[in-house]
Amino acid sequence: MEMKPQSKDLSKRERDVVELLLQGKSNKQIAITLGIAETTVEFHLRNVYAKLQVRSRTEAILELTKSTGPIGENLREIRVEKESKINHTGGTFISEKRESVSPKRNVSVIRKDIEMKNRLFSYFFAGLVFGGLFLFYFEVIDRFMNTVHINEKNPFAVWAFISVEFLLIFGVWLIPTFYPARYEFRRSKKVGMSVIAVMVMWVSAVLGYYLTYTVLLAFVGQHSTQFLQDWAIVFPGLILFKFLKWSVVGVIVGGVAGFITSWLYSFWARKTNAILPSQ
């Protein structure tokens, strides 16, 4: 495998920029701290990227934390105690030590943010698939229930019929509730993130349902020559308005369902001492 050429040493100003970069500061914050222009910060960062042979801020941080040689020595100076001042207070000398934020911690935070975004995307995609499948599931259940005949004069039979239909239709929404709530809590150990995961999956499921419905309505079956005119009339009320309405329902009901599910799971995990994966 071709070896990467040895990185050149950093200048003093580049080390100052790198130190603040590893503390997670933006270009504007670095410029304010060092008293230089933001364009100057960008100039120094481009030089650092070139010396490290990387193309982005994240790659630079990852490369800096594992660098050896001159750059590695510079970073070790940043990670250890930077200053040791002796102050005299009431006849007692006290040594004050300041340490900068560990680069490894910054990399860990970046990785967690990336993993969280990837999980949210997974919940969104899974919700789209669930919503599309739910459209066909709903039609199957509707046809099945229409084949069932009950005595409408019997209150118990009517109540049982409605209850079964409700459970068959809405019971499946436990899937986009329990799965993201449980999985996200095991990863982040935060009830709030679990609630967000459920809300994302519920809203994306609504989107998937109406996207599938739109595709079927627009491209399946016979259409008249005035299809586009008819579509302009049908789409706002039949699809767009209902999508917005059920999206609001998804946020509210999904948020409540996600909170209850996440709280119950976290309570169960604490009571049973369930082993959760470390972050």
C-alpha positions as CSV (number, residue, x, y, z in Angstrom):
1,M,0.0,0.0,0.0
2,E,1.4,3.5,-0.9
3,M,2.6,5.3,2.2
4,K,1.5,8.9,2.8
5,P,4.4,11.4,2.7
6,Q,5.5,12.7,6.0
7,S,3.6,15.8,7.1
8,K,5.6,19.0,7.4
9,D,5.8,20.9,10.7
10,L,3.2,23.5,11.5
11,S,4.0,27.2,11.9
12,K,3.2,28.9,15.2
13,R,0.1,30.6,13.9
14,E,-1.0,27.3,12.3
15,R,-0.6,25.6,15.7
16,D,-2.7,28.3,17.3
17,V,-5.4,27.7,14.7
18,V,-5.2,23.9,15.1
19,E,-5.5,24.2,18.9
20,L,-8.8,26.2,18.5
21,L,-10.0,23.9,15.7
22,L,-9.6,20.9,18.0
23,Q,-11.7,22.7,20.6
24,G,-14.6,22.7,18.2
25,K,-14.5,26.4,17.4
26,S,-15.8,27.8,14.1
27,N,-13.7,29.9,11.8
28,K,-15.4,33.1,13.1
29,Q,-14.7,32.1,16.7
30,I,-11.0,31.3,15.9
31,A,-10.7,34.7,14.1
32,I,-12.1,36.5,17.2
33,T,-9.9,34.6,19.6
34,L,-6.7,35.2,17.7
35,G,-7.6,38.7,16.6
36,I,-7.3,38.0,12.9
37,A,-9.6,38.1,9.9
38,E,-11.8,35.1,9.1
39,T,-10.2,35.0,5.7
40,T,-6.8,34.6,7.3
41,V,-8.1,31.7,9.4
42,E,-9.3,30.0,6.1
43,F,-5.8,30.6,4.6
44,H,-4.1,28.9,7.6
45,L,-6.6,26.0,7.5
46,R,-5.9,25.5,3.8
47,N,-2.2,25.3,4.5
48,V,-2.9,22.8,7.4
49,Y,-5.1,20.7,5.1
50,A,-2.4,20.7,2.4
51,K,0.3,19.6,4.9
52,L,-2.0,16.8,6.3
53,Q,-3.2,15.9,2.8
54,V,-6.8,16.0,3.7
55,R,-9.8,17.8,2.2
56,S,-12.2,18.6,5.0
57,R,-12.4,19.8,8.6
58,T,-13.5,16.4,9.9
59,E,-10.7,14.6,8.1
60,A,-8.2,17.1,9.5
61,I,-9.3,16.6,13.1
62,L,-9.2,12.8,12.6
63,E,-5.7,13.0,11.1
64,L,-4.4,15.4,13.7
65,T,-5.4,13.1,16.6
66,K,-3.4,10.2,15.2
67,S,-0.5,12.2,13.7
68,T,3.1,11.2,14.6
69,G,6.3,13.1,14.1
70,P,6.5,16.9,14.3
71,I,2.7,17.5,14.2
72,G,2.1,14.8,16.8
73,E,4.6,16.5,19.1
74,N,2.8,19.8,18.6
75,L,-0.5,18.1,19.5
76,R,0.9,16.4,22.6
77,E,1.9,19.9,23.8
78,I,-1.7,21.0,23.2
79,R,-3.2,18.0,25.1
80,V,-1.1,18.3,28.2
81,E,-1.0,21.1,30.6
82,K,-0.6,24.4,28.8
83,E,0.2,26.7,31.6
84,S,1.2,26.5,35.2
85,K,0.8,29.8,37.0
86,I,1.9,30.4,40.6
87,N,-0.4,32.8,42.4
88,H,0.2,34.0,45.9
89,T,-3.0,34.0,48.0
90,G,-2.9,34.7,51.7
91,G,0.7,33.5,52.0
92,T,-0.1,30.2,50.2
93,F,1.3,29.4,46.8
94,I,-1.3,27.6,44.6
95,S,-0.4,26.0,41.3
96,E,-3.2,26.6,38.7
97,K,-3.2,24.3,35.7
98,R,-5.2,24.7,32.5
99,E,-5.9,21.9,30.1
100,S,-7.4,22.3,26.6
101,V,-10.2,20.1,25.4
102,S,-8.9,16.7,24.4
103,P,-8.8,16.2,20.6
104,K,-10.0,12.6,21.2
105,R,-13.1,14.0,22.9
106,N,-13.8,16.3,19.9
107,V,-13.5,13.4,17.5
108,S,-15.8,11.3,19.7
109,V,-18.4,14.1,19.7
110,I,-18.2,14.4,15.9
111,R,-18.6,10.6,15.5
112,K,-21.6,10.6,17.8
113,D,-23.2,13.5,15.8
114,I,-22.6,11.6,12.5
115,E,-24.1,8.4,14.0
116,M,-27.1,10.3,15.3
117,K,-27.8,11.8,11.9
118,N,-27.4,8.4,10.3
119,R,-29.9,6.9,12.7
120,L,-32.4,9.7,12.1
121,F,-32.1,9.2,8.3
122,S,-32.7,5.4,8.9
123,Y,-35.8,6.2,10.9
124,F,-37.0,8.5,8.2
125,F,-36.4,6.0,5.4
126,A,-38.0,3.2,7.5
127,G,-41.0,5.4,8.0
128,L,-41.4,6.0,4.3
129,V,-41.4,2.2,3.6
130,F,-43.8,1.6,6.5
131,G,-46.2,4.3,5.2
132,G,-46.2,2.9,1.7
133,L,-46.9,-0.6,3.0
134,F,-49.6,0.6,5.3
135,L,-51.6,1.9,2.4
136,F,-51.9,-1.6,1.0
137,Y,-52.4,-3.1,4.5
138,F,-55.2,-0.7,5.1
139,E,-57.0,-1.7,1.9
140,V,-56.6,-5.4,2.8
141,I,-58.1,-4.9,6.3
142,D,-60.9,-2.7,4.9
143,R,-61.9,-5.4,2.4
144,F,-61.7,-8.1,5.0
145,M,-63.9,-6.2,7.5
146,N,-66.5,-5.6,4.8
147,T,-66.9,-9.4,4.4
148,V,-67.7,-9.7,8.1
149,H,-71.5,-9.5,8.9
150,I,-72.7,-8.7,12.4
151,N,-76.0,-8.1,14.0
152,E,-76.2,-4.3,14.1
153,K,-78.9,-4.5,16.7
154,N,-76.5,-6.2,19.1
155,P,-74.5,-3.4,20.9
156,F,-71.8,-5.9,22.1
157,A,-71.3,-7.2,18.5
158,V,-71.0,-3.7,17.2
159,W,-68.5,-2.7,19.9
160,A,-66.5,-5.9,19.3
161,F,-66.4,-5.2,15.5
162,I,-65.3,-1.6,15.9
163,S,-62.6,-2.7,18.5
164,V,-61.2,-5.4,16.3
165,E,-61.1,-3.1,13.3
166,F,-59.4,-0.3,15.3
167,L,-56.8,-2.7,16.7
168,L,-56.1,-4.2,13.2
169,I,-55.7,-0.8,11.6
170,F,-53.9,1.2,14.3
171,G,-52.2,-1.6,16.2
172,V,-49.5,-1.8,13.6
173,W,-48.4,1.7,14.5
174,L,-46.7,0.1,17.5
175,I,-44.0,-0.9,15.0
176,P,-42.9,2.7,14.2
177,T,-43.3,3.5,17.9
178,F,-41.6,0.7,19.9
179,Y,-38.7,0.0,17.5
180,P,-37.2,3.5,17.2
181,A,-37.9,4.4,20.8
182,R,-36.2,1.2,22.1
183,Y,-33.3,1.4,19.7
184,E,-32.6,5.1,20.1
185,F,-32.7,4.9,23.9
186,R,-30.2,2.0,23.8
187,R,-27.9,4.1,21.6
188,S,-28.2,7.6,23.1
189,K,-29.7,6.8,26.6
190,K,-31.9,9.9,26.2
191,V,-35.7,9.8,26.4
192,G,-35.8,13.0,24.4
193,M,-33.9,11.6,21.4
194,S,-36.2,8.5,21.5
195,V,-39.2,10.8,21.3
196,I,-37.7,12.6,18.3
197,A,-36.9,9.3,16.6
198,V,-40.6,8.2,16.9
199,M,-41.8,11.6,15.7
200,V,-39.5,11.4,12.7
201,M,-40.7,7.9,11.8
202,W,-44.4,8.7,12.3
203,V,-44.2,11.8,10.1
204,S,-42.2,10.1,7.4
205,A,-44.7,7.2,7.5
206,V,-47.5,9.7,6.7
207,L,-45.3,11.1,3.9
208,G,-44.7,7.6,2.6
209,Y,-48.5,6.8,2.7
210,Y,-49.5,9.9,0.7
211,L,-46.5,9.6,-1.7
212,T,-47.6,6.1,-2.5
213,Y,-51.2,7.2,-2.8
214,T,-50.2,10.0,-5.1
215,V,-48.2,7.7,-7.4
216,L,-51.1,5.2,-7.6
217,L,-53.6,8.0,-8.3
218,A,-51.4,9.7,-10.9
219,F,-49.9,6.8,-12.8
220,V,-52.1,3.7,-12.3
221,G,-55.4,3.3,-14.1
222,Q,-57.1,5.2,-16.9
223,H,-57.0,9.0,-17.1
224,S,-59.0,11.4,-19.1
225,T,-57.5,13.9,-21.6
226,Q,-58.2,16.6,-19.0
227,F,-56.2,14.7,-16.4
228,L,-53.9,17.7,-15.4
229,Q,-56.9,19.9,-14.9
230,D,-58.6,17.3,-12.8
231,W,-55.4,16.7,-10.9
232,A,-55.1,20.4,-10.0
233,I,-58.5,20.3,-8.4
234,V,-58.1,16.9,-6.7
235,F,-54.5,17.2,-5.3
236,P,-54.9,20.1,-2.8
237,G,-57.9,18.7,-1.0
238,L,-57.5,15.0,-1.4
239,I,-53.8,14.7,-0.8
240,L,-52.0,17.9,0.4
241,F,-54.5,19.0,3.0
242,K,-54.8,15.4,4.5
243,F,-51.0,15.0,4.5
244,L,-50.6,18.2,6.5
245,K,-53.4,17.3,8.8
246,W,-52.0,13.8,9.5
247,S,-48.5,15.1,9.8
248,V,-49.6,17.3,12.7
249,V,-51.3,14.3,14.2
250,G,-48.1,12.3,13.7
251,V,-46.1,14.9,15.5
252,I,-48.4,15.2,18.5
253,V,-49.6,11.6,18.9
254,G,-46.2,10.2,17.8
255,G,-44.5,12.4,20.4
256,V,-46.8,11.3,23.2
257,A,-46.5,7.7,22.2
258,G,-42.7,8.0,21.9
259,F,-42.4,9.6,25.3
260,I,-44.6,6.9,27.0
261,T,-42.8,4.1,25.2
262,S,-39.3,5.5,25.9
263,W,-40.0,6.3,29.5
264,L,-41.4,2.8,30.1
265,Y,-38.4,1.2,28.4
266,S,-36.0,3.3,30.4
267,F,-37.8,2.4,33.6
268,W,-37.7,-1.2,32.7
269,A,-34.0,-1.0,31.8
270,R,-33.2,0.6,35.2
271,K,-35.3,-1.9,37.2
272,T,-33.9,-5.0,35.4
273,N,-30.3,-3.6,35.2
274,A,-30.5,-4.2,31.4
275,I,-27.1,-3.9,29.8
276,L,-27.2,-1.0,27.3
277,P,-24.4,-0.5,24.7
278,S,-21.9,2.1,25.6
279,Q,-21.8,5.4,23.6
